[in-house]
Amino acid sequence: IDMDANAGQKDETLRKIIDMCEEKYRYYRQILDDLVDEVLDSEEEGDDFCVPSEERRIIFLRGKLQAFAECAAECDKMLGHSDSMLSEVSQSEDVR
């Protein structure tokens, strides 16, 4: 029974980590989408908005998204089933 309790506790912890990763992924994805929209709007207006610091910020945010997606995927593998975020992440990685 002790091993079952440990497995249940492990699964609960993994699910909490997956939930946190999904929440952070959505949060940073919205920030990235807003930043990209802002850059695209500025380019349409002829502004030279996308300076190197903005490009670095976009790359940094993409890295955060990938890290959260990979963390969730690894936790999901430990649970032994696939999760809805994993297919969503692979489809949405083609950031504008």
C-alpha positions in Angstrom: 0.0 0.0 0.0 2.9 2.4 0.7 4.1 2.1 -2.9 0.6 2.9 -4.2 0.5 6.0 -2.0 3.9 7.1 -3.2 2.9 6.5 -6.9 -0.3 8.5 -6.2 1.6 11.3 -4.6 4.1 11.3 -7.5 1.3 11.5 -10.0 -0.4 14.4 -8.1 2.9 16.3 -8.0 3.5 15.7 -11.7 0.0 17.0 -12.5 0.6 20.1 -10.4 3.8 20.7 -12.3 2.0 20.2 -15.7 -0.7 22.6 -14.6 1.8 25.2 -13.6 3.7 24.8 -16.9 0.4 25.2 -18.9 -0.5 28.3 -16.9 2.9 29.9 -17.4 2.9 28.8 -21.1 -0.4 30.6 -21.7 0.8 33.7 -19.7 4.1 34.1 -21.6 2.4 33.2 -24.9 0.0 36.1 -24.5 3.0 38.4 -23.7 4.8 37.2 -26.8 1.7 37.5 -29.0 1.2 41.1 -27.8 4.8 42.0 -28.4 4.8 40.5 -31.9 1.5 42.4 -32.7 3.1 45.6 -31.4 6.2 45.1 -33.6 4.1 44.3 -36.7 1.9 47.3 -36.1 4.9 49.5 -35.8 6.4 48.1 -39.0 3.2 48.8 -40.9 3.4 52.4 -39.7 6.9 52.7 -40.9 8.5 52.9 -37.4 11.8 51.1 -36.8 10.4 49.5 -33.6 12.0 46.1 -33.7 15.3 47.1 -32.3 17.8 44.5 -31.2 16.4 44.6 -27.6 12.9 43.7 -28.9 14.3 40.9 -31.0 16.2 39.6 -27.9 13.0 39.8 -25.9 11.1 37.8 -28.5 13.8 35.1 -28.6 13.8 35.1 -24.8 10.0 34.6 -24.6 10.2 31.8 -27.2 12.8 30.1 -25.1 10.5 30.3 -22.0 7.6 28.8 -24.0 9.8 26.0 -25.1 11.1 25.3 -21.6 7.6 25.1 -20.1 6.4 22.9 -23.0 9.4 20.6 -22.6 8.9 20.4 -18.8 5.2 19.5 -19.2 6.1 16.9 -21.8 8.6 15.2 -19.6 6.2 15.2 -16.6 3.5 13.8 -18.9 5.8 11.0 -20.0 6.3 10.1 -16.4 2.6 9.9 -16.0 2.4 7.5 -19.0 -0.3 9.3 -21.0 -0.5 12.3 -23.3 -2.0 15.6 -22.4 -3.9 18.2 -24.4 -1.2 20.8 -24.0 1.4 18.7 -25.8 -0.5 18.7 -29.1 -1.4 22.4 -28.7 2.3 23.3 -28.1 3.5 21.4 -31.2 0.9 23.2 -33.3 1.6 26.7 -31.9 5.4 26.7 -32.0 5.3 28.3 -35.5 5.2 31.7 -33.9 4.4 34.3 -36.5 
